[in-house]
């Protein structure tokens, strides 16, 4: 953790950048896995197969993962875990 002195002589602590990176990696993994599984389950329920299944799953997985990621970020901010 990096510290510097402010004008009054007290020390100001900066949050660790590693903590930020760790939370980001966890949030990405926690949103990508369920987003992909939900997309695959949804597209296979329509009876798609082959390349069409792969393309539809990839497109839907991106949309679902971004929505889940946004929800996780909002939850983290609401619980004051992240800024």
N, CA and C atoms as an extended XYZ file, in Angstrom:
249
Properties=species:S:1:pos:R:3:atomname:S:1:resname:S:1:resid:I:1 pbc="F F F"
N         0.850       -1.172        0.000 N   UNK     1
C         0.000        0.000        0.000 CA  UNK     1
C         0.894        1.233        0.000 C   UNK     1
N         0.548        2.202       -0.823 N   UNK     2
C         1.338        3.405       -0.928 CA  UNK     2
C         0.778        4.458        0.016 C   UNK     2
N         1.660        5.170        0.720 N   UNK     3
C         1.225        6.243        1.607 CA  UNK     3
C         1.987        7.509        1.267 C   UNK     3
N         1.325        8.638        1.438 N   UNK     4
C         1.979        9.934        1.280 CA  UNK     4
C         1.503       10.836        2.401 C   UNK     4
N         2.247       11.879        2.644 N   UNK     5
C         1.839       12.847        3.657 CA  UNK     5
C         1.012       13.935        2.999 C   UNK     5
N        -0.071       14.336        3.668 N   UNK     6
C        -0.845       15.455        3.149 CA  UNK     6
C        -0.351       16.741        3.812 C   UNK     6
N        -1.009       17.870        3.546 N   UNK     7
C        -0.556       19.168        4.028 CA  UNK     7
C        -0.549       19.270        5.547 C   UNK     7
N        -1.433       18.554        6.226 N   UNK     8
C        -1.503       18.643        7.685 CA  UNK     8
C        -0.491       17.727        8.373 C   UNK     8
N         0.223       16.925        7.615 N   UNK     9
C         1.224       16.054        8.197 CA  UNK     9
C         0.756       14.637        8.460 C   UNK     9
N        -0.540       14.370        8.266 N   UNK    10
C        -1.026       13.009        8.475 CA  UNK    10
C        -0.835       12.211        7.186 C   UNK    10
N        -0.911       10.914        7.308 N   UNK    11
C        -0.684       10.052        6.167 CA  UNK    11
C        -2.003        9.689        5.489 C   UNK    11
N        -1.986        9.668        4.171 N   UNK    12
C        -3.145        9.294        3.371 CA  UNK    12
C        -2.820        7.947        2.739 C   UNK    12
N        -3.694        6.983        2.907 N   UNK    13
C        -3.469        5.653        2.357 CA  UNK    13
C        -4.279        5.486        1.080 C   UNK    13
N        -3.626        4.985        0.067 N   UNK    14
C        -4.297        4.696       -1.184 CA  UNK    14
C        -4.671        3.229       -1.201 C   UNK    14
N        -5.852        2.892       -1.713 N   UNK    15
C        -6.230        1.485       -1.785 CA  UNK    15
C        -5.293        0.722       -2.716 C   UNK    15
N        -5.108       -0.516       -2.423 N   UNK    16
C        -4.211       -1.351       -3.211 CA  UNK    16
C        -4.792       -1.581       -4.602 C   UNK    16
N        -3.994       -1.341       -5.656 N   UNK    17
C        -4.515       -1.611       -7.005 CA  UNK    17
C        -4.757       -3.101       -7.234 C   UNK    17
N        -4.039       -3.962       -6.513 N   UNK    18
C        -4.242       -5.406       -6.670 CA  UNK    18
C        -5.643       -5.808       -6.220 C   UNK    18
N        -6.162       -5.149       -5.200 N   UNK    19
C        -7.513       -5.437       -4.724 CA  UNK    19
C        -8.531       -5.101       -5.820 C   UNK    19
N        -8.327       -3.991       -6.502 N   UNK    20
C        -9.205       -3.590       -7.589 CA  UNK    20
C        -9.171       -4.625       -8.713 C   UNK    20
N        -7.959       -5.070       -9.083 N   UNK    21
C        -7.829       -6.060      -10.150 CA  UNK    21
C        -8.459       -7.387       -9.753 C   UNK    21
N        -8.282       -7.774       -8.517 N   UNK    22
C        -8.868       -9.030       -8.041 CA  UNK    22
C       -10.391       -8.972       -8.109 C   UNK    22
N       -10.978       -7.875       -7.641 N   UNK    23
C       -12.435       -7.738       -7.707 CA  UNK    23
C       -12.921       -7.735       -9.156 C   UNK    23
N       -12.170       -7.115      -10.052 N   UNK    24
C       -12.566       -7.087      -11.459 CA  UNK    24
C       -12.534       -8.484      -12.074 C   UNK    24
N       -11.477       -9.234      -11.790 N   UNK    25
C       -11.374      -10.598      -12.323 CA  UNK    25
C       -12.487      -11.473      -11.773 C   UNK    25
N       -12.768      -11.345      -10.477 N   UNK    26
C       -13.853      -12.132       -9.877 CA  UNK    26
C       -15.210      -11.752      -10.467 C   UNK    26
N       -15.436      -10.472      -10.686 N   UNK    27
C       -16.709      -10.025      -11.256 CA  UNK    27
C       -16.869      -10.501      -12.698 C   UNK    27
N       -15.781      -10.485      -13.462 N   UNK    28
C       -15.849      -10.960      -14.852 CA  UNK    28
C       -16.142      -12.452      -14.884 C   UNK    28
N       -15.439      -13.216      -14.054 N   UNK    29
C       -15.670      -14.667      -14.020 CA  UNK    29
C       -17.066      -14.993      -13.511 C   UNK    29
N       -17.509      -14.235      -12.498 N   UNK    30
C       -18.827      -14.484      -11.917 CA  UNK    30
C       -19.955      -14.081      -12.857 C   UNK    30
N       -19.664      -13.295      -13.870 N   UNK    31
C       -20.703      -12.932      -14.833 CA  UNK    31
C       -20.583      -13.724      -16.137 C   UNK    31
N       -19.387      -14.083      -16.523 N   UNK    32
C       -19.195      -14.796      -17.788 CA  UNK    32
C       -19.707      -16.230      -17.722 C   UNK    32
N       -19.424      -16.917      -16.636 N   UNK    33
C       -19.828      -18.325      -16.528 CA  UNK    33
C       -21.348      -18.480      -16.534 C   UNK    33
N       -22.074      -17.807      -15.643 N   UNK    34
C       -23.536      -17.985      -15.698 CA  UNK    34
C       -24.165      -17.414      -16.972 C   UNK    34
N       -23.578      -16.332      -17.510 N   UNK    35
C       -24.100      -15.781      -18.763 CA  UNK    35
C       -23.979      -16.757      -19.908 C   UNK    35
N       -22.856      -17.454      -19.973 N   UNK    36
C       -22.646      -18.441      -21.029 CA  UNK    36
C       -23.548      -19.656      -20.854 C   UNK    36
N       -23.672      -20.118      -19.635 N   UNK    37
C       -24.539      -21.282      -19.374 CA  UNK    37
C       -25.995      -20.947      -19.687 C   UNK    37
N       -26.457      -19.786      -19.259 N   UNK    38
C       -27.838      -19.386      -19.554 CA  UNK    38
C       -28.065      -19.232      -21.060 C   UNK    38
N       -27.083      -18.661      -21.741 N   UNK    39
C       -27.212      -18.506      -23.194 CA  UNK    39
C       -27.263      -19.862      -23.885 C   UNK    39
N       -26.412      -20.778      -23.470 N   UNK    40
C       -26.394      -22.109      -24.085 CA  UNK    40
C       -27.714      -22.840      -23.828 C   UNK    40
N       -28.211      -22.772      -22.582 N   UNK    41
C       -29.486      -23.426      -22.278 CA  UNK    41
C       -30.632      -22.819      -23.082 C   UNK    41
N       -30.612      -21.503      -23.240 N   UNK    42
C       -31.670      -20.818      -23.983 CA  UNK    42
C       -31.639      -21.186      -25.467 C   UNK    42
N       -30.460      -21.142      -26.055 N   UNK    43
C       -30.380      -21.408      -27.496 CA  UNK    43
C       -30.623      -22.879      -27.825 C   UNK    43
N       -30.204      -23.786      -26.962 N   UNK    44
C       -30.484      -25.201      -27.240 CA  UNK    44
C       -31.959      -25.523      -27.058 C   UNK    44
N       -32.655      -24.749      -26.229 N   UNK    45
C       -34.089      -24.995      -26.063 CA  UNK    45
C       -34.873      -24.653      -27.329 C   UNK    45
N       -34.301      -23.825      -28.199 N   UNK    46
C       -34.930      -23.509      -29.485 CA  UNK    46
C       -34.629      -24.549      -30.545 C   UNK    46
N       -33.818      -25.548      -30.212 N   UNK    47
C       -33.507      -26.611      -31.148 CA  UNK    47
C       -32.410      -26.266      -32.136 C   UNK    47
N       -31.624      -25.251      -31.845 N   UNK    48
C       -30.541      -24.882      -32.744 CA  UNK    48
C       -29.391      -25.883      -32.632 C   UNK    48
N       -28.654      -26.049      -33.717 N   UNK    49
C       -27.495      -26.949      -33.714 CA  UNK    49
C       -26.386      -26.348      -34.568 C   UNK    49
N       -25.188      -26.867      -34.404 N   UNK    50
C       -24.055      -26.515      -35.247 CA  UNK    50
C       -23.592      -25.081      -35.113 C   UNK    50
N       -23.242      -24.511      -36.259 N   UNK    51
C       -22.687      -23.165      -36.297 CA  UNK    51
C       -23.720      -22.134      -35.839 C   UNK    51
N       -24.966      -22.344      -36.198 N   UNK    52
C       -26.025      -21.420      -35.782 CA  UNK    52
C       -26.130      -21.397      -34.260 C   UNK    52
N       -26.046      -22.559      -33.629 N   UNK    53
C       -26.066      -22.642      -32.167 CA  UNK    53
C       -24.880      -21.891      -31.569 C   UNK    53
N       -23.705      -22.085      -32.140 N   UNK    54
C       -22.504      -21.430      -31.618 CA  UNK    54
C       -22.594      -19.909      -31.731 C   UNK    54
N       -23.036      -19.414      -32.870 N   UNK    55
C       -23.146      -17.970      -33.064 CA  UNK    55
C       -24.222      -17.350      -32.170 C   UNK    55
N       -25.360      -18.007      -32.085 N   UNK    56
C       -26.441      -17.498      -31.240 CA  UNK    56
C       -26.038      -17.527      -29.767 C   UNK    56
N       -25.366      -18.591      -29.355 N   UNK    57
C       -24.931      -18.691      -27.963 CA  UNK    57
C       -23.911      -17.611      -27.644 C   UNK    57
N       -22.957      -17.373      -28.536 N   UNK    58
C       -21.937      -16.350      -28.303 CA  UNK    58
C       -22.560      -14.960      -28.193 C   UNK    58
N       -23.478      -14.647      -29.100 N   UNK    59
C       -24.120      -13.332      -29.077 CA  UNK    59
C       -24.948      -13.143      -27.810 C   UNK    59
N       -25.750      -14.142      -27.478 N   UNK    60
C       -26.588      -14.037      -26.283 CA  UNK    60
C       -25.749      -14.055      -25.012 C   UNK    60
N       -24.660      -14.810      -24.998 N   UNK    61
C       -23.785      -14.861      -23.829 CA  UNK    61
C       -23.168      -13.503      -23.541 C   UNK    61
N       -22.803      -12.776      -24.587 N   UNK    62
C       -22.239      -11.438      -24.384 CA  UNK    62
C       -23.259      -10.503      -23.755 C   UNK    62
N       -24.481      -10.561      -24.236 N   UNK    63
C       -25.529       -9.686      -23.701 CA  UNK    63
C       -25.834      -10.040      -22.241 C   UNK    63
N       -26.006      -11.320      -21.963 N   UNK    64
C       -26.320      -11.742      -20.603 CA  UNK    64
C       -25.169      -11.479      -19.635 C   UNK    64
N       -23.942      -11.701      -20.079 N   UNK    65
C       -22.789      -11.482      -19.208 CA  UNK    65
C       -22.626      -10.011      -18.854 C   UNK    65
N       -22.863       -9.130      -19.810 N   UNK    66
C       -22.782       -7.697      -19.526 CA  UNK    66
C       -23.872       -7.293      -18.538 C   UNK    66
N       -25.065       -7.824      -18.690 N   UNK    67
C       -26.153       -7.508      -17.758 CA  UNK    67
C       -25.835       -8.015      -16.348 C   UNK    67
N       -25.303       -9.222      -16.255 N   UNK    68
C       -24.937       -9.768      -14.944 CA  UNK    68
C       -23.796       -8.961      -14.338 C   UNK    68
N       -22.805       -8.585      -15.158 N   UNK    69
C       -21.671       -7.787      -14.681 CA  UNK    69
C       -22.155       -6.440      -14.143 C   UNK    69
N       -23.051       -5.792      -14.859 N   UNK    70
C       -23.587       -4.505      -14.405 CA  UNK    70
C       -24.330       -4.668      -13.080 C   UNK    70
N       -25.067       -5.759      -12.951 N   UNK    71
C       -25.758       -6.020      -11.687 CA  UNK    71
C       -24.794       -6.256      -10.541 C   UNK    71
N       -23.706       -6.969      -10.801 N   UNK    72
C       -22.701       -7.194       -9.757 CA  UNK    72
C       -22.011       -5.896       -9.346 C   UNK    72
N       -21.701       -5.051      -10.314 N   UNK    73
C       -21.070       -3.769      -10.003 CA  UNK    73
C       -22.021       -2.899       -9.193 C   UNK    73
N       -23.288       -2.856       -9.577 N   UNK    74
C       -24.274       -2.067       -8.833 CA  UNK    74
C       -24.439       -2.603       -7.417 C   UNK    74
N       -24.443       -3.918       -7.271 N   UNK    75
C       -24.557       -4.522       -5.944 CA  UNK    75
C       -23.333       -4.200       -5.096 C   UNK    75
N       -22.145       -4.289       -5.694 N   UNK    76
C       -20.916       -3.959       -4.970 CA  UNK    76
C       -20.896       -2.514       -4.505 C   UNK    76
N       -21.381       -1.618       -5.331 N   UNK    77
C       -21.431       -0.208       -4.941 CA  UNK    77
C       -22.488        0.037       -3.875 C   UNK    77
N       -23.625       -0.641       -3.981 N   UNK    78
C       -24.686       -0.472       -2.989 CA  UNK    78
C       -24.257       -0.990       -1.614 C   UNK    78
N       -23.471       -2.067       -1.609 N   UNK    79
C       -22.982       -2.628       -0.352 CA  UNK    79
C       -21.666       -2.002        0.106 C   UNK    79
N       -21.205       -0.978       -0.650 N   UNK    80
C       -19.969       -0.244       -0.367 CA  UNK    80
C       -18.742       -1.159       -0.334 C   UNK    80
N       -18.744       -2.192       -1.188 N   UNK    81
C       -17.573       -3.044       -1.343 CA  UNK    81
C       -16.621       -2.414       -2.349 C   UNK    81
N       -17.180       -1.819       -3.404 N   UNK    82
C       -16.398       -1.133       -4.422 CA  UNK    82
C       -16.902        0.298       -4.558 C   UNK    82
N       -16.125        1.099       -5.270 N   UNK    83
C       -16.548        2.491       -5.485 CA  UNK    83
C       -17.145        2.671       -6.847 C   UNK    83
